[in-house]
Amino acid sequence: MTYDVQHWIAGAETPGSGSTQPILNPATGEQVGTLHLGDASTVDRAVEVAAAAQREWAQVSLSKRTQILYRMRQLMIEHTDEIAEVITREHGKTVADAKGEIARGLETLEFATSITQDLKGGFSENVSSGVDAHTMRQPLGVVAGITPFNFPAMVPFWMHPVAIATGNAFILKPSERDPSASSIVARLYQEAGLPDGVFQVVQGGKEVVDALCAHDGIAAVSFVGSTPIARHVHQAASATGKRVQALGGANNHAVVMPDANIEFAAAQISSGAFGSAGERCMAVPVAVTVGDVHERFLEAIAAEAKKLRVGPGSDPSTDMPPVITADAKARVLRMTDEAEQAGGRIVVDGRGLVVEGFENGNFVGPTVITDLDATHPTYTDEVFGPLLVVMHVDNFDEAVALVNSSPFGNGTAIFTDSGHYARRYQEEIQVGMIGVNVPIPTPVGYYSFGGWKDSLFGEHHAHGPEAVGFYTRQKAITTRWPAQNESVESSMSFPTHD
């Protein structure tokens, strides 16, 4: 049996423009649902409802806002199994991995429950004689989020809890490949007591994205996805005067120093490269060996890759699930073929893998390639699949130069026992998020997430304190309360602070 996924507007499921597309299970290739797509008119309706709801929501006390978010947190915990199962069905990742992304998303929700602290303004008395100054932060109005398929729960939670806590209304456009998690979240927000219209979901593809970017009633757009689309969203939304944060792609490097624990590094990099089939913007598609550890590392990483059991995410014994689509599988196979044709050494070959009983699934095995030139696309491009390229350099300085030469700057890691090299790496590397003996350095929810270079367009990182700044704007107020009988002479000079 299949199911329908519709929009969530004004507190209820709402049909779309009449166009639909299938929702597929990546493990079987079978249709499990039908997604009702929206268009510009759907966005118009959502914005109209959101604008009316936001005017009232902005007047709700901070105490009541945080009470609703506390209830939402509890409901998310209670419904974790339900959300994880639908993520596994539509995305393909293991249930354990789906539960992990929900838990990481809840970190931002928990941060938002203490929004009272982050919305406190400043106050200065007597900045001039009898004159005080203070600041306050106010919501932008209606804001939108456009999120990717690889984290259908976590990435939207980087956005909407802080946007809502700061007094905005939020419109979410989730990925059309795994849309159901967002529909469940909308229902839970209503159950938590959030007024209808403050959180809404508009399903769709490029037409909806472009309508959100162009709509005059939307004040800001948050985006996470590939670099080409991030650049398009940033340009399109900025052109209409919107505030934009657009997080793009990545090609994260993990550097393995000669003094590192090679077995530990290989186990951690295997997790980063092959977890969720490599479909994470913080995945590790490149390892860089330094000095004389190259062959030792290749042996260790090959052993780790060969341990992994590839299968459907619904099977508790699965380590690595399928990739999201048949096209994604074909991309990984093509890049492996091209690397081999260019002289790359295939250390572990994931081509030709067939999972018994799931022959139509989008499965490809863990793949490890070395001896590639640094200009080859299999190294330089974002693979977004379970393919690890192992590069080799002679020393630390060459490793830093190789990492910094990438146009991406999302995340990176160094594996070492040397505090000296770890500290130099933190200072010299041109990347937004850095791990020391940590393969996936995704910051906790009360810090902020964001890369450099082609991995981020806009000034603000996601979630945490940066999100508060993104979803609000500051007012500075200067006040004076003269006595009614006070005589003050006018002055044509610019005011000073006497």
C-alpha positions as CSV (number, residue, x, y, z in Angstrom):
1,M,0.0,0.0,0.0
2,T,1.2,3.5,-0.8
3,Y,0.3,6.8,1.0
4,D,-0.1,10.4,0.0
5,V,2.0,13.3,1.3
6,Q,0.5,16.8,1.0
7,H,1.3,20.3,2.1
8,W,0.6,21.5,5.7
9,I,-0.9,24.9,5.5
10,A,-3.1,26.7,8.1
11,G,-2.9,23.7,10.4
12,A,-4.2,21.1,8.0
13,E,-3.1,18.8,5.2
14,T,-3.7,20.7,1.9
15,P,-3.7,19.3,-1.7
16,G,-1.3,20.9,-4.1
17,S,-1.4,22.1,-7.7
18,G,-2.5,18.8,-9.1
19,S,0.9,17.6,-10.0
20,T,2.4,14.6,-8.2
21,Q,5.5,12.4,-8.2
22,P,6.3,9.0,-6.7
23,I,8.2,8.5,-3.4
24,L,10.5,5.6,-3.8
25,N,12.2,3.2,-1.3
26,P,15.9,3.2,-2.1
27,A,16.4,-0.3,-0.8
28,T,13.7,-1.8,-3.1
29,G,13.2,0.7,-5.9
30,E,9.5,0.4,-5.3
31,Q,7.0,3.3,-4.9
32,V,5.9,3.7,-1.3
33,G,4.0,7.0,-1.6
34,T,2.8,9.9,-3.8
35,L,3.9,13.4,-3.2
36,H,1.6,16.3,-4.0
37,L,3.6,19.1,-5.5
38,G,3.1,22.8,-5.0
39,D,3.6,25.8,-7.2
40,A,3.8,29.6,-6.9
41,S,0.1,29.8,-5.9
42,T,0.7,27.3,-3.1
43,V,3.6,29.5,-1.8
44,D,1.3,32.6,-2.0
45,R,-1.3,30.8,0.2
46,A,1.3,29.7,2.7
47,V,2.8,33.2,3.0
48,E,-0.6,34.8,3.4
49,V,-1.4,32.5,6.3
50,A,2.1,32.8,7.8
51,A,2.0,36.6,7.7
52,A,-1.3,36.7,9.7
53,A,-0.1,34.1,12.2
54,Q,3.3,35.8,12.7
55,R,1.8,39.1,13.7
56,E,0.1,37.4,16.6
57,W,2.9,35.0,17.4
58,A,5.4,37.8,17.7
59,Q,3.3,39.2,20.6
60,V,3.3,35.9,22.5
61,S,5.4,36.0,25.6
62,L,8.9,34.4,25.5
63,S,7.7,32.2,28.4
64,K,4.8,30.8,26.5
65,R,7.0,30.3,23.4
66,T,9.5,28.3,25.3
67,Q,6.8,26.2,27.0
68,I,5.5,25.2,23.6
69,L,9.0,24.3,22.5
70,Y,9.5,22.2,25.7
71,R,6.3,20.3,24.8
72,M,7.5,19.9,21.2
73,R,10.8,18.4,22.5
74,Q,8.9,15.8,24.5
75,L,6.7,14.9,21.6
76,M,9.7,14.5,19.3
77,I,11.2,12.0,21.8
78,E,8.0,10.1,22.1
79,H,7.7,9.9,18.3
80,T,11.3,9.2,17.5
81,D,10.6,5.6,16.3
82,E,7.8,6.8,14.0
83,I,10.0,9.5,12.4
84,A,13.0,7.2,12.1
85,E,11.0,4.5,10.4
86,V,9.7,6.9,7.7
87,I,13.2,8.3,7.2
88,T,14.5,4.8,6.7
89,R,11.7,4.0,4.3
90,E,12.2,7.1,2.1
91,H,15.9,7.9,2.5
92,G,17.3,4.4,3.0
93,K,19.6,5.1,6.0
94,T,19.6,2.7,8.9
95,V,17.1,3.2,11.7
96,A,19.9,3.8,14.2
97,D,21.3,6.5,11.9
98,A,17.9,8.1,11.5
99,K,17.5,8.1,15.3
100,G,20.9,9.7,15.6
101,E,20.0,12.6,13.3
102,I,16.8,13.2,15.2
103,A,18.8,13.4,18.4
104,R,21.2,15.9,16.9
105,G,18.3,17.9,15.6
106,L,16.8,18.0,19.1
107,E,20.0,19.8,20.3
108,T,18.9,22.9,18.4
109,L,15.4,22.6,19.8
110,E,16.8,22.4,23.3
111,F,18.9,25.5,22.5
112,A,15.8,27.3,21.4
113,T,14.0,26.5,24.7
114,S,16.5,28.9,26.3
115,I,16.0,31.6,23.8
116,T,15.1,34.1,26.6
117,Q,18.9,34.3,27.3
118,D,19.8,35.0,23.7
119,L,17.2,37.7,23.2
120,K,18.2,39.8,26.1
121,G,19.3,43.2,24.9
122,G,21.9,45.5,26.3
123,F,21.4,48.7,28.5
124,S,23.7,51.6,29.2
125,E,22.7,54.3,31.7
126,N,23.8,57.9,31.2
127,V,25.6,57.6,27.9
128,S,25.1,61.4,28.0
129,S,23.7,63.5,30.7
130,G,20.2,62.1,31.4
131,V,20.3,59.9,28.3
132,D,20.2,56.1,28.3
133,A,20.8,53.6,25.5
134,H,19.5,50.1,25.0
135,T,19.1,47.5,22.3
136,M,16.4,44.9,21.4
137,R,16.1,42.1,18.9
138,Q,12.9,41.6,16.9
139,P,11.8,38.9,14.4
140,L,12.1,39.3,10.7
141,G,8.5,38.1,9.9
142,V,7.9,35.2,7.6
143,V,11.0,33.1,6.8
144,A,11.6,30.0,4.7
145,G,13.8,27.0,4.8
146,I,14.8,24.7,1.9
147,T,16.4,21.5,3.0
148,P,18.2,18.5,1.5
149,F,17.3,14.8,1.3
150,N,20.2,13.5,3.4
151,F,19.0,14.7,6.8
152,P,15.2,15.1,6.5
153,A,14.8,15.7,10.3
154,M,18.1,17.2,11.5
155,V,18.7,19.9,8.9
156,P,15.2,21.4,9.2
157,F,15.6,21.4,13.0
158,W,18.7,23.6,12.5
159,M,16.3,26.2,11.2
160,H,12.7,26.2,12.4
161,P,13.1,26.0,16.3
162,V,15.2,29.1,16.4
163,A,13.1,30.9,13.8
164,I,9.9,30.2,15.7
165,A,11.4,30.9,19.2
166,T,12.5,34.3,18.0
167,G,9.0,35.2,16.9
168,N,9.0,34.4,13.2
169,A,6.6,32.2,11.1
170,F,8.4,29.5,9.2
171,I,7.7,27.8,5.8
172,L,9.6,24.6,5.1
173,K,10.3,23.2,1.7
174,P,11.7,19.7,2.4
175,S,13.3,17.5,-0.2
176,E,10.8,15.8,-2.5
177,R,12.7,12.5,-2.1
178,D,11.9,12.0,1.6
179,P,9.1,14.5,2.6
180,S,7.1,12.6,5.2
181,A,9.3,13.4,8.3
182,S,8.4,17.1,7.9
183,S,4.7,16.3,7.8
184,I,5.0,14.5,11.1
185,V,6.9,17.4,12.6
186,A,4.1,19.8,11.5
187,R,1.5,17.6,13.2
188,L,3.6,17.5,16.4
189,Y,4.0,21.3,16.5
190,Q,0.2,21.6,16.4
191,E,-0.1,19.0,19.2
192,A,2.5,21.0,21.2
193,G,0.2,24.1,21.0
194,L,2.0,26.1,18.3
195,P,-0.7,28.3,16.6
196,D,-1.7,27.3,13.1
197,G,0.3,29.0,10.4
198,V,3.5,29.6,12.4
199,F,5.0,26.4,11.0
200,Q,3.9,25.2,7.5
201,V,5.2,22.8,4.9
202,V,5.1,23.4,1.2
203,Q,6.1,20.3,-0.9
204,G,7.7,20.6,-4.3
205,G,10.7,21.1,-6.5
206,K,12.4,24.0,-8.3
207,E,9.2,25.9,-9.0
208,V,8.6,26.1,-5.2
209,V,12.2,27.0,-4.5
210,D,12.1,29.9,-7.0
211,A,8.8,31.1,-5.7
212,L,10.1,31.2,-2.1
213,C,13.2,33.1,-3.3
214,A,11.1,35.6,-5.2
215,H,8.2,36.2,-2.8
216,D,8.0,39.7,-1.4
217,G,6.3,38.4,1.7
218,I,9.4,36.3,2.8
219,A,12.1,38.1,4.7
220,A,14.8,35.5,4.8
221,V,15.7,32.1,3.2
222,S,17.8,29.3,4.8
223,F,19.2,26.6,2.4
224,V,21.3,23.5,2.7
225,G,22.2,21.5,-0.4
226,S,24.7,21.4,-3.3
227,T,27.0,24.3,-4.1
228,P,25.4,25.1,-7.5
229,I,21.9,25.3,-6.0
230,A,23.2,27.2,-2.9
231,R,24.7,29.8,-5.2
232,H,21.4,30.0,-7.2
233,V,19.4,30.4,-4.0
234,H,21.7,33.0,-2.6
235,Q,21.7,35.1,-5.8
236,A,17.9,34.8,-6.4
237,A,16.9,35.5,-2.9
238,S,19.4,38.3,-2.3
239,A,18.2,40.0,-5.5
240,T,14.8,40.6,-3.9
241,G,16.4,42.0,-0.7
242,K,16.1,38.9,1.5
243,R,18.6,37.8,4.1
244,V,20.1,34.5,3.0
245,Q,22.2,31.7,4.5
246,A,23.0,29.1,1.8
247,L,25.1,26.1,2.9
248,G,26.6,24.3,-0.1
249,G,28.6,21.2,-0.9
250,A,31.8,19.8,0.5
251,N,34.8,17.6,-0.2
252,N,36.1,17.1,3.3
253,H,39.7,15.8,3.9
254,A,41.0,13.8,6.8
255,V,44.7,14.1,7.3
256,V,46.6,11.1,8.8
257,M,49.9,12.1,10.4
258,P,52.8,9.6,10.9
259,D,52.4,9.6,14.6
260,A,48.6,8.8,14.5
261,N,47.1,5.6,15.8
262,I,46.6,4.1,12.3
263,E,44.0,1.5,13.2
264,F,42.0,4.1,15.2
265,A,42.2,6.6,12.3
266,A,41.1,4.0,9.8
267,A,38.1,3.0,11.9
268,Q,37.1,6.6,12.3
269,I,37.6,7.6,8.7
270,S,35.7,4.4,7.6
271,S,32.7,5.7,9.7
272,G,33.0,9.1,8.1
273,A,33.4,7.9,4.6
274,F,30.8,5.1,4.5
275,G,28.3,5.9,7.2
276,S,24.9,6.7,5.6
277,A,26.5,5.6,2.3
278,G,28.6,8.7,2.3
279,E,25.6,10.9,1.8
280,R,26.5,13.6,4.3
281,C,27.9,17.1,3.8
282,M,30.2,16.3,6.6
283,A,31.3,12.9,5.2
284,V,34.9,12.1,4.6
285,P,35.5,11.4,0.9
286,V,39.2,12.1,1.1
287,A,42.0,10.8,3.3
288,V,45.5,12.3,3.1
289,T,48.4,10.2,4.4
290,V,51.5,12.0,5.5
291,G,55.0,10.5,5.3
292,D,55.5,6.8,5.4
293,V,52.1,5.6,6.7
294,H,50.4,5.4,3.3
295,E,50.5,1.6,2.7
296,R,49.8,0.9,6.4
297,F,46.7,3.1,6.3
298,L,45.5,1.5,3.0
299,E,45.7,-1.9,4.6
300,A,43.8,-0.7,7.7
301,I,41.1,1.1,5.8
302,A,40.6,-1.8,3.4
303,A,40.1,-4.1,6.4
304,E,37.5,-1.7,7.9
305,A,35.7,-1.3,4.6
306,K,35.5,-5.1,4.1
307,K,33.9,-5.5,7.5
308,L,30.8,-3.5,6.5
309,R,27.6,-5.2,5.8
310,V,25.6,-3.5,3.1
311,G,21.8,-3.9,3.1
312,P,18.5,-2.2,3.7
313,G,18.3,0.3,6.5
314,S,15.4,-1.5,8.0
315,D,17.7,-4.5,8.8
316,P,19.3,-4.0,12.3
317,S,22.4,-5.8,11.1
318,T,23.1,-3.4,8.2
319,D,26.1,-1.1,8.5
320,M,25.8,0.7,5.2
321,P,22.5,1.4,3.4
322,P,21.8,2.1,-0.3
323,V,22.3,5.5,-1.8
324,I,19.2,7.6,-2.4
325,T,18.5,7.1,-6.2
326,A,19.6,5.0,-9.1
327,D,21.2,8.1,-10.5
328,A,23.3,8.5,-7.3
329,K,24.4,4.9,-7.7
330,A,25.4,5.4,-11.3
331,R,27.4,8.5,-10.4
332,V,29.5,6.5,-7.9
333,L,30.1,3.7,-10.4
334,R,31.0,6.2,-13.1
335,M,33.5,8.0,-10.9
336,T,35.1,4.7,-9.9
337,D,35.4,3.7,-13.6
338,E,36.9,7.0,-14.5
339,A,39.4,6.9,-11.7
340,E,40.5,3.4,-12.7
341,Q,40.8,4.5,-16.4
342,A,43.0,7.4,-15.2
343,G,45.5,5.0,-13.5
344,G,43.9,5.0,-10.0
345,R,44.5,1.9,-7.9
346,I,41.2,0.3,-6.7
347,V,42.0,-0.9,-3.2
348,V,38.4,-1.9,-2.4
349,D,36.0,-2.3,-5.2
350,G,32.3,-1.7,-4.5
351,R,31.1,-2.2,-8.0
352,G,29.0,-5.2,-8.9
353,L,27.5,-5.5,-5.4
354,V,24.1,-7.2,-5.3
355,V,22.1,-7.5,-2.1
356,E,20.1,-10.7,-2.1
357,G,16.4,-10.1,-2.0
358,F,17.0,-6.4,-2.9
359,E,18.3,-6.7,-6.4
360,N,16.5,-3.5,-7.5
361,G,17.9,-1.4,-4.7
362,N,20.4,1.4,-5.1
363,F,23.3,-0.5,-3.5
364,V,27.0,0.1,-4.1
365,G,29.7,-1.3,-1.9
366,P,32.4,0.7,0.0
367,T,35.1,1.8,-2.5
368,V,38.7,2.9,-1.7
369,I,40.9,4.4,-4.5
370,T,44.4,5.7,-4.4
371,D,47.2,6.9,-6.7
372,L,45.0,9.6,-8.3
373,D,46.2,12.9,-9.6
374,A,45.1,15.9,-7.6
375,T,43.3,17.3,-10.7
376,H,41.1,14.2,-11.3
377,P,37.4,14.9,-10.9
378,T,37.0,11.7,-8.7
379,Y,39.2,13.6,-6.2
380,T,38.2,17.2,-6.8
381,D,34.4,16.8,-7.1
382,E,31.8,16.0,-4.4
383,V,31.0,12.3,-4.8
384,F,28.2,12.1,-2.2
385,G,28.5,8.3,-2.0
386,P,30.6,5.6,-0.4
387,L,33.8,6.3,-2.2
388,L,37.0,7.2,-0.4
389,V,40.0,8.6,-2.3
390,V,43.3,8.3,-0.4
391,M,45.9,10.9,-1.4
392,H,49.5,11.0,-0.2
393,V,51.9,13.8,0.6
394,D,55.4,13.9,2.1
395,N,54.9,16.3,5.0
396,F,52.5,18.4,7.1
397,D,52.9,21.6,5.0
398,E,52.0,19.7,1.8
399,A,48.9,18.3,3.6
400,V,47.7,21.8,4.6
401,A,48.4,23.1,1.0
402,L,46.4,20.2,-0.5
403,V,43.4,20.8,1.8
404,N,43.4,24.5,1.3
405,S,43.5,24.2,-2.4
406,S,40.0,22.7,-2.4
407,P,37.3,25.2,-3.4
408,F,35.2,23.7,-0.6
409,G,35.7,24.6,3.1
410,N,33.1,22.7,5.0
411,G,34.8,20.3,7.4
412,T,38.1,18.6,7.9
413,A,39.9,16.4,10.4
414,I,43.5,15.6,11.5
415,F,44.5,12.4,13.1
416,T,47.6,12.9,15.2
417,D,49.1,12.5,18.7
418,S,50.9,15.8,18.4
419,G,49.4,18.9,20.0
420,H,51.8,21.0,18.0
421,Y,50.5,19.8,14.6
422,A,46.9,19.8,15.8
423,R,47.2,23.4,16.9
424,R,48.9,24.4,13.6
425,Y,46.2,22.7,11.7
426,Q,43.5,24.6,13.5
427,E,45.2,27.9,12.8
428,E,46.3,27.4,9.2
429,I,43.5,25.4,7.6
430,Q,40.9,27.4,5.6
431,V,37.9,25.4,6.6
432,G,34.9,26.2,8.8
433,M,34.7,23.1,11.0
434,I,37.7,21.1,12.2
435,G,38.0,17.8,14.1
436,V,41.1,16.6,16.0
437,N,40.9,12.8,16.0
438,V,37.2,13.3,15.2
439,P,36.1,12.4,11.7
440,I,32.8,14.3,11.5
441,P,33.2,17.5,13.5
442,T,29.6,18.6,13.4
443,P,29.2,21.2,16.2
444,V,26.6,20.6,18.9
445,G,23.4,22.6,18.7
446,Y,24.5,25.4,21.0
447,Y,27.4,26.2,18.7
448,S,26.9,27.0,15.0
449,F,27.4,25.0,11.8
450,G,28.9,26.4,8.7
451,G,31.8,26.2,6.2
452,W,33.9,28.6,4.2
453,K,34.5,29.3,0.5
454,D,32.1,27.4,-1.8
455,S,30.5,25.7,1.2
456,L,28.7,28.8,2.4
457,F,27.0,31.7,0.7
458,G,26.0,34.4,3.1
459,E,27.4,35.7,6.4
460,H,25.5,33.5,8.9
461,H,26.1,29.9,10.0
462,A,23.3,27.6,10.9
463,H,21.8,26.9,14.3
464,G,23.1,28.1,17.7
465,P,23.9,31.7,18.4
466,E,24.4,32.6,14.7
467,A,20.9,31.5,13.9
468,V,19.5,34.0,16.5
469,G,21.3,36.7,14.7
470,F,20.1,35.5,11.3
471,Y,16.4,35.3,12.3
472,T,16.3,38.6,14.2
473,R,17.3,42.2,13.6
474,Q,18.5,44.7,16.2
475,K,17.2,48.0,17.2
476,A,19.2,50.6,19.1
477,I,17.1,53.0,21.2
478,T,18.3,56.2,22.8
479,T,16.0,57.7,25.4
480,R,15.7,60.9,27.4
481,W,13.0,61.9,29.9
482,P,13.3,65.7,30.6
483,A,11.3,67.2,33.4
484,Q,8.3,69.0,32.2
485,N,9.6,72.4,33.4
486,E,13.2,71.7,32.1
487,S,14.4,74.3,29.7
488,V,16.7,72.9,27.0
489,E,18.4,75.1,24.4
490,S,18.4,73.8,20.8
491,S,21.7,73.1,19.1
492,M,22.5,72.8,15.4
493,S,25.6,70.8,16.2
494,F,25.8,67.0,15.9
495,P,25.0,65.7,19.4
496,T,27.9,64.7,21.7
497,H,28.0,62.7,24.9
498,D,28.5,65.5,27.4
